[in-house]
């Protein structure tokens, strides 16, 4: 079988690595891929958002399954382009992917279908935003409507925070067209969990639980990022998981189907466990990053067969099992991340890290320049440790991280040690 992975980050590296763990995939391609994936896959220089070119490439090689990692091509309609050509791709249609493409759409959808979520107001200017803050109170959350690479959210705890958010979201229009509309939202209080499922348009298969760490600094301090670490499994009582499925996931998939947006692919729900019950924070239309880096290594079945079944509407009767181990991921970030990440700094020590037992290293913001591995993005590497307990897995990841070096490298030191 031939498989194609679309994307160039650590999530896509993890997907590609897992696809090759079984014996089903004979040829693996990545577009555009990264230096880590190039070690075992054919990397082709096609950008992830070059939808027509990707479809033509997949058709020319008779690719049996395409897996899309990042959200942008899904929101742009890559699944529709592949479907029109009779190609098998895992990922929702453009219409279904709007659950991530527009936070305003999702908020209004939740109200239509009774999905519990935070109260919010849609604003377009400073006066409307200030009025929403007065109505909903502080603390409060500002969210850009469109895609903002995980950075379009600001949690405001003081009036100074609100003013800074007003300047950034409204006055400076920092997120471009993605911020033409802004969601000003009630700040929910509780424990946040990641809940991902695989859906085929009818059947739902929950994936392993996980937790990610969005803030750049230890103790959940500093600005939001695309994700600084994760671990799996995350503690989630069975009855709470059942509640999330019943009150959030099922009504969402049913509602999308009723609106002609049948969903096939991974649906990611960020959920806050509030005193009033679970409430939706956000949807993503793909595997989380860095959650994929800790969930996929624990998967104990063939990834190719599982994802192809979902893409073809054949999940009924499929069982998923997980390894009895814990995985913890520490993201190594470039100097200046998330505001202004450095690029071009030499990376050393990856081979030494991989020599440690239980370690995986997934590339994200890396490239090769004049024969040297160098930084090329904000989140540079995802270092994963595995062990029998969370403490063992985290210790493994940190031992590996200490062997890797590049100028300005920084990472959180509390992954797996905050509210375990």
N, C-alpha and C positions, 0 to 999 in steps of 0.2 A: 504494500500500500504506500501511496505517496501523500504526504501531509505538508501543508503550508501554514506557518505561523506569521501573522501580520503584526509588526511592532518591533521595537528596539530596546525595550526596557527590561528591568529585572523580572517583572511578571512574565513577559514573553520568553525570557531565558528559562524560567522555571517551567513554563508550559512545554517548551521544546525539549528540555531535558527529560521531563516526565513522559512525553510521547515516545521517547526512545528507550525507556526502561523496560518495556515489554518487547515482544517479538513481532508485533503487527506492522510497524512502520519500517519500510525498507529504504525509503528516500525521504529526507526531511529538508525543507526549504524554509528560509526566513526572509521576510521583506520589511525593512531593510536589514534587520538583525543587528548584532553587535559583536565585538571581538570574542566575548565568551561563547556565544552561539556558533561562531565561525569554527570553533574547535571540533564540532561534530555535525554541523548543518551547512547546506549550501546557502550562503547569504547573497541575495540579489539586490542591486541598488534601486529598489522601487520604494518610494515613500509610502508610509502607511495610509495616507489620505489620497493616494493616486488610484482611485477606485476602479476606473475603467482599465487602466494599465494592469492592475492586479488581477482583474477578472480575465483579461486576455492572456496573461501569463499562466494562470491556473488552468484555463481551457487548453492552452497549447501543450501543457505537460500532463493533462488529464489527472489533475490533483484529486484525490479521493476525499479529502477533508481539509477545509481551511478553518483555522481558529483565529479569531480576531481578539487581540489583547486590549488595545486602547479604545477609549470611548469615541474619539473624533470620527474615525471612519464609520462606526456604527450609526452615530447621529447623522452623518452625511448620507447614509443609505447604501453602504456596501453590501448588506444582505440582500437588498432588492436587486442590485445589479447582478449578483451571483445567481440568485434564484431565476431571473429572467433567462439566464444562459444555461440553466439546468445543472448548476454546480452546487455541491454540498458545502455549506458554510454554517458554522455555529455562531449565532448572534442574532439579536432581534432586528426586525425591520426598522426602517427609519421612523415609521409612525410609533412603533412600540418603544423605540429607544428615546422617545421624547421624555420619558420618565426621568432620564438624566439630562437630556439636552435643555430642558426648561424647568427651572424650579417653580415658576409661576404656574405652568401647566400642571405639574405634579400636585401643588397645593390645591388647585381648583379641582383636580381629579379626585383627591382624597375627600374633599367636601362632598362631591357628587356621589361617592361610593361608600361613605361612612368609614373611611380608614382613619383611625385616630392619629392626630398630628397636632403640632403647636398652632396656636392662633397666630395670624399674620396679616399684614397689609401690603399691598403692591403699591410702590411709589415710583415717581419719575422725577421728582425735583426735591429741593431742600425743604420747602414748606410742607409738602406731603409727608416727607420723612420725619420731620420734627413733630408733626401732628400724630403720626403713628407711635413715636416714642412716648409722647405724653399719654396716649391711650393705653399702650401695653405696659409701660413702666420699664425701669431699669432694675436688673440686667436685661439686655436685649441683644438680638443677633441681627446683623446685616448680611444678606446673601445676594451676590450677583445672580441674575436670572439664568444666564447661559454658562457654557463651559469656561472654566478659569483655572484648569490644571490643579485643582484642589486648593487653590489659594484665594478663592472669591468669597470667603466667609470671615467675618469679624465678630467676635463675642465681646460685648461692651459691658463692663461692670461699673463704670463711673461716667459722669457727665463729660469728663475729658476724653474718655474712650469714644463716647458718642460723637463728640465734635470731630475727633480724628477720622471716624468712620464717615461722617458727613462730607468731610473734605475729600477723602479718598474715593468714595463711591459716587458722590454727586458732583462736587466741584471739579475734581481732577479727572473724573470719568476714567479711573485707572484700569478698568477692565474692558474698555472699548465697547463694541456692540453687545458683548455679553452682559454689560451693566446698563443697557438702555432702560431696563426695568430692574428694580431692586426689591427684594423681599425683606421687609422689616418684621422680625418674628419674635414671638415670646421665647424667652430663654428657659428651656426645660431643665429640671434638676433631677439627678438620679445617676444610675450607672449606665454607661453607654456600651452597647454590644454590637458586634457585626453578625448579621445573619444572612447567609448566602444559600440560594437554592438553584438547582438545575431544573429547567422547565422545558417541555417539548410541545406546548400548546394545549396540554391536557393533564399530563402526569407531572407531579412535583417531587423532586428528590432533594431533601435538605443536605447540604454539605457540612463538613466538620465545623464546629464553632471556632471562632478566633476573636482576637482583640487587637486593634491597632492603636498606635500612639501618634496623634496628629501634631502636637506642639513640638517646636524645635528643641526646647530645653528640658532638663530634668525636672521632675515634679509637675509636668504639664504646664510649663511656663514658656513665654515667648509666643511668636506668631505661629499661625497654622501653616502646615506644610502639606506636601503630598503624602506624608507618612514617614515616620522616623524609626519604626520598628513594629513588631507584632509577635504574637505567640498563639499556638493552637495545641490542644483544645483550650477553650476558655470556659470557666465555670458558668454553666447556665442550666438551672434546674429543668427537668423534663417538662414540668407543668408550664413553666414560663415559655419554653420553646414551642409547646403546643399552642399557647395563647398567641404568640407572634404569628404562627402559621395561620391560625383561625381568624385573627382580627386584622392582620396586615397583609400577609402574603396572598392568601386565597382570595380575599375581596379584590385585591389589586389585579391579579391575573384574570379573575372572572370579569372584572370591570373593563379591562383592556380588551378582552375577547368580545364583550358586548358592544364595544365601540369600534370594532373592526381592526383591532391592533393585537392580534394573536401573538403571544410572546413565546419565542423559542431561544433559549440561551441561559446564561447565568443572570439571575436577578439578585442584586446586593441591596440589602436594607440596613441602613444605619439606624439603630433603635435606641431610644432612651427608656430605661425602666424607671418610670416615675411612680410616686405613691398612688396615682390614679390608674396605673397599668402601663403597658408598653405603648409608646408613641413614636411614630416615624419621624426621623430627622432628615433622611435623604434616601433616594434610590440611586444606584448605579446600574448600568446596563451591561456589566461585565464583571469579571473577577476583580476583587480588590487588589491594590498594590500598596503595602507589602503583605497583605493577607495571603495571596496566592503562594508566596514563597514559603509559608509555613503549613498551608493546607495541602498543597499538592504532594510534598514529600511523604505525607502520612497516608495518602490514598493507597489502598491495597488491592485495587483492580486495575485493569488496562484502561488508561485514559483515552486512547484512540477510540475503542469500542463504545465507551461511555458517552463521549462527546458526539460521535457520529449518530448514535441512537437518539440523542436529544435533538440533533439537527434534522433528523428524518421523522420525528414524531413517534419514536419507538421505545420510549422509556418504560412503558408498562411492563411490570414483571422484573425489571432490572434491580438488582441489589447492589448496594455500595457498602464496602467494609473499610475500616481504617486501622492502621497500625497502632499498637498499644505503646506509643511513644509520644513525647512532647517535642515540639519544634519551636525555637525562638529565633527571631530575626532582628539583627541590629543593622540599621542603615548608616553607611559611612557617607557623609555629605561633604561637598566641596566648601572651601573657605568662602564666606559671604552668603551662603545659602540660608534662608530662601530669597533674600532681597536681590543680591547681585553675585551669583556664584562665579568663582574663578574657573578658568579653563586652561588646559594645556600643561598642567602640573604632572610630572612623572609619578607613576604608581609603582610601588615595589611591595614585595611580600605576599602576593596572592598565592604563589605556588607553596610557600611555607605554610600559609593558613590552610590550604587544601590538604596538606600532608597530615593534619591533625585528624584523629578519628571522629567521625560523626559530623564533619563540617561540609557545608556546601557554600559556594560563593557565586552569586548571580550578578552579572554585569548590568548596569543601567546607563549611567553617564560616562562611558569610556569610549576611546577611539585609539587607533594606532597611528603615531606620527613619527616618521623617520625610524621605524623599527621599535619604538618604545610605546608601552601602554601609558596613555595620559588621560587626564580628566576631560570630560566633554559635556558636563551637565551638573545639575544641582545635587541630585541623589546619585552617587557614583557607583556604589556597590551595596548589595544586600548580603550580609554574612549570616548564615543560618547554622545554628547548632542543634543537635538532637540528643535526647537523653531520656532516661526513665521518669524524670520529674522535671518540673519547670525550672527549679534551681539548677539542675544538671545541664539542661539545654541552654539556659542563659549563660552559665559559666563556660560552656563549650564555645558559644558564639563570641563571648568577650575575649576568650583566650585567642581565638582566631583573629579577631579585629585588631588585637595588639600587635600582630605580626605584619599588618599592612600599614603602609605609610604613603602619604602625599602631602604637599604643602597646604596648610590650612584645614586639614581633615578634622572633622568634628562629628561626634555622635552622642546619643543619650547613653547614660550609664545606669539607667533604672528600668530597662525593658524587662518585664517579668517580675519586677520588684515593687510595682505600684499597685496597690489594691489587688493583690493576688487572690 
